[in-house]
Amino acid sequence: MKHDYVDIDTLKFLVYNVHQIEDLLNKERFSEYDKIALDIFIDSVKTFSDTALYPFIKEMDEKPSYFEDGKIKVHPQFENILKGAGEMGLVGAGYDFEDGGMQLPATIFHAAYFIMEAANNHVPGYLGLTAGSANLILSFGSRELKDTYVPNMLDLTWGGTMCLTEPQAGSSLSDVATMATPTDQDFYQMKGQKIFISAGDHQFSSNFVHLVLARIKGAPAGTKGVSLFVVPKNRPAENGNFIYNDAVIAGEFEKMGQKGYCTTHIVFGDNDNCRGWLVGEANKGLSYMFQMMNEARIATGRMGTAIASAAYFSSLKYANERPQGRKLNSSGQKNIEEEQTLIINHPDIKRLLFIQKAIVEGSLSLLLQTSIYVDKEITSDTDEEKEKYHLLLELLTPISKTYPAEQGIQSTSNAIQILGGYGFCFDFMPQQYYRDIRIISLYEGTTGIQSLDLLGRKITMKNGKALELLVSEIQQTITAASTFDDLKPYATTLLENLGLAQQVISKLMPHAMNGNYERFLADATVFMDFFGTIVIGWQWLKTATVAKQTMMDDDGNQPEEFYNSKIHTMQFFYTYELIKTKGLAKTLINDEELTIKVSKDLF
Amino acid sequence: MKHDYVDIDTLKFLVYNVHQIEDLLNKERFSEYDKIALDIFIDSVKTFSDTALYPFIKEMDEKPSYFEDGKIKVHPQFENILKGAGEMGLVGAGYDFEDGGMQLPATIFHAAYFIMEAANNHVPGYLGLTAGSANLILSFGSRELKDTYVPNMLDLTWGGTMCLTEPQAGSSLSDVATMATPTDQDFYQMKGQKIFISAGDHQFSSNFVHLVLARIKGAPAGTKGVSLFVVPKNRPAENGNFIYNDAVIAGEFEKMGQKGYCTTHIVFGDNDNCRGWLVGEANKGLSYMFQMMNEARIATGRMGTAIASAAYFSSLKYANERPQGRKLNSSGQKNIEEEQTLIINHPDIKRLLFIQKAIVEGSLSLLLQTSIYVDKEITSDTDEEKEKYHLLLELLTPISKTYPAEQGIQSTSNAIQILGGYGFCFDFMPQQYYRDIRIISLYEGTTGIQSLDLLGRKITMKNGKALELLVSEIQQTITAASTFDDLKPYATTLLENLGLAQQVISKLMPHAMNGNYERFLADATVFMDFFGTIVIGWQWLKTATVAKQTMMDDDGNQPEEFYNSKIHTMQFFYTYELIKTKGLAKTLINDEELTIKVSKDLF
């Protein structure tokens, strides 16, 4: 088979042709790069993934990280991985040159992490969380915090984490209770517990830099009283030494998947000797954390897409190698004298594969679209342009997190189904990917939380301006597609779906305006499913249009089959997936209020 | 909470009120039973499940069955379980009195196994396969086979299995290659390998009776040359002794779920000393096996429903105990001074719970409906009546297997989602149920195979007579529901869906008539999803109608809330699930043929 876990040709086609990253290389920020340099970077990440990551994914599942004597032990291969990734500069790939980074476009950063995650989804979180937390310090921390912590994080000598969740609060950040007591020095005394802290400890980094949400003593209740702190595992002491900072690893959560990626429970200040340093201003912690959180949401969607990609290719390989059954003849019978056919020749197997292809490539395209908006925001020449891309990014972030999570689960389930009974067995990979991917709809805000964000905040923000901008982007795609006769029907379908979305939103908005927010948001998750499917429909039409244009212009470097496969998969998506939006719309505009004011004794 | 894993009140309401088992107690076959006797049986199974099964489900996952020194070792609790189940007569619960059985209605047999499977899905397969294989011997075997094997199977001193799958054939039974060579005595020499043999061996039964599909030397190719054999692990020898029959356990398949339920690889005749005894006539093995296979398909759907039931109640318990977040006020804000609310008060959590309730109870109702047809077939007074129920049973069997499998996976996934991050952790049960249930869509014919059976055989059988009979049954429900004003709109919706099904079938049939079977069956799985959803819509309307009638007549023994919950869940099912059928219908009548004659290089 062509691919083990990722299709680099499609990744590059999306990055260069569909999302046209090269247009951005004219910008000052990225002027050091040309396509050749980007290709070299992507290819080097692929080589690293082939050799250091992919060969170890099964073993990391079989020999999970574990908690022993107050420490977390991870798979020994992490020593090589962290060293290699540190040397390649993967943590700071997107940072400014002056911060020791490579100043690569976010789009290329995400492409690189996508490859690594498809190779081995248990690994890149260690890098990504270090990247995100160091970036928080760079964005909002003092000079001293930057100098003390960032350089060692950049080369992965130290790890970084984000500490939000507490046992009593879960998703409800209003209820964060970790306490920071001011002292007469530059630090606070920290006390509290954080759970579900990914990559919180291991034997191959000599220190961990926890970015912790906590409440300064006397701060207002709710999210308005939440501040952000750097709380290292080992803190700076005299003579450049570091001493233990009373940040105890209290245990590890044992999980059904991603077993190589540790999930820790950290207790800060059990011996009243845990120091934290405020990042930026007091009581603004949540807004700072949301820089990292938004990045982490995109990263989580990317990770889901990557796992689904790996599962897709493992099932495609099986379908291409496994003979079973025979085609039906015109009497509806099988000719048992014939050799068995490869299962990929059965339409139902093709259907299972096309759903996967449509979800994986559609999700990847959306993630790259979102990344392009990150790059366009940062390189905008005017405030207006900056705001435009910022709003588009805000609107697409919860969808970029959720569509790959929810549909990625379905996609990976299809991979199991293709293998039949073997799909359920440890001898084959789909069952592992299926267990691994199930966390994606829970990380960094569950699907329910993302959906409240989408409908409750993003759709309504700035009087619907973000939505207006998105509709305009989608309309550009519709216009471009409509110039091709064979794409026109799909362009029309997408336009109808935009109209449907408008109808649904017009039906829901009055509930918010009338102060009935519970009703407005009751089916936010259904809205996410509905709207997310339309957005992926947009990405597929865009992809198919560029594929068509590339073939017409005869300027692609792939065989015609490659471009035809994009158009075919778009058609498949429209016929088998986008068709669901009308039903979802009916659910959304239904007025029965079946989940509101219903006694819990009905269950 | 009211229930740990199963709602006995709902089970009894479905058995007695909705499906009216008592009508059948007038029949000669069941005349020994009255409602009190059935209740006592059901309650005793619940007590057995509470004490012997449910307390061990987590441990069976943590300490899986394993292969050692040519034998399978299962959890030590199986000793008590098999002894208890044997004493209770659970294997032969449905057999004739004269065969040593209890001659209970199939409906009650399935209700009992449903309870046991919800308590611990790793267990009842050992009983059920023994029941099914003994029943095959009773139905088609010689007097000698019956006398030799059945009594020890009835009390679980011996286990039984069904051996169909071979490594090179998978679902393709035409390619069964296990060979049976005639001898000049009453037995055949057996040689071949079978894989995925559930409950194939363990330390607590002294013998195993394998029902094996094999080909008698010189038999025709394909399924027409397949015969059925009894191949014991230990065979009868002189003086009433038993000696080893060269049936080697070659290994166990390690699986992501149902780890307490062993899945074995058996090699017959590696030392040319494996004897098999023909069951019934030569070359008719597949038709015999399909008696057991059809029972096993219903049992598999029942197991899926049971796992989904257990997952539902584990998430319902959590939702009723976990405080998190607050309700929104009329400004769309939360009052952070308030205590956190229980998560069950959030509409999105209610939605996740109602989907589960709708799938679990809808699936259970369908399985009981199917069982009632089994009982009606066996107690029919005329051939015409017998054929009617036989056809209904044939048509509903693949749906009863598949809807609970496919939707049960979604349902169980919702249970994880309700627990948030905890749902992914080993400390809570939903992750186990999620791993356990994933096999259900693969056992006893994958969803693809069931769907080919539904559309390719059952819908078309006897010129559509089975379908005609089903439509007539559904219409009776519609008529009954229409007498209640508040149910009428749903009755109308179901009627529309029947019309839609008719349209879809009329659109598809010409492909079969024109000999284009590949086109006819390409989207059989989509048809299964479509048609299965309508069938569950029927079961919900029936349930709601009976609930309504029971309240009107004031003759129920449950509080009004109980009956209202059925009506409410029906409404929920219609609004959130049945609404999907129109989209599926559009996919089905689409003419693009996107999965047919497509090069496999498009992937």
Interface residues (C-beta under 8 A of the other chain):
Chain A: T165 A169 G170 S171 S172 S174 D175 I195 F196 A221 G222 F253 E254 K255 M256 G257 T263 L316 N320 R322 Q324 G325 R326 K327 L328 N329 S330 S331 G332 K334 I336 E337 Q340 L342 I344 N345 H346 P347 D348 I349 K350 R351 L353 F354 K357 I409 S413 I416 Q417 G420 G421 G423 F424 C425 F426 D427 Q431 Q432 Y434 R435 R438 I439 S441 L442 Y443 T446 T447 G448 S451 L452 G456 A512 G515 N516 Y517 E518 F520 L521 A522 D523 A524 T525 V526 E561 N564 S565 H568 T569 Q571 F572 T575 Y576 I579 K580 T581 K582 G583 L584 K586 T587 N590 E592 L594 T595 I596 V598 S599 K600 D601 L602 F603
Chain B: T165 A169 G170 S171 S172 S174 D175 I195 F196 A221 G222 F253 E254 K255 M256 G257 L316 N320 R322 Q324 G325 R326 K327 L328 N329 S330 S331 G332 K334 I336 E337 Q340 L342 I344 N345 H346 P347 D348 I349 K350 R351 L353 F354 K357 I409 S413 I416 Q417 G420 G421 G423 F424 C425 F426 D427 Q431 Q432 Y434 R435 R438 I439 S441 L442 Y443 T446 T447 G448 S451 L452 G456 A512 G515 N516 Y517 E518 F520 L521 A522 D523 A524 T525 V526 E561 N564 S565 H568 T569 Q571 F572 T575 Y576 I579 K580 T581 K582 G583 L584 K586 T587 N590 E592 L594 T595 I596 V598 S599 K600 D601 L602 F603
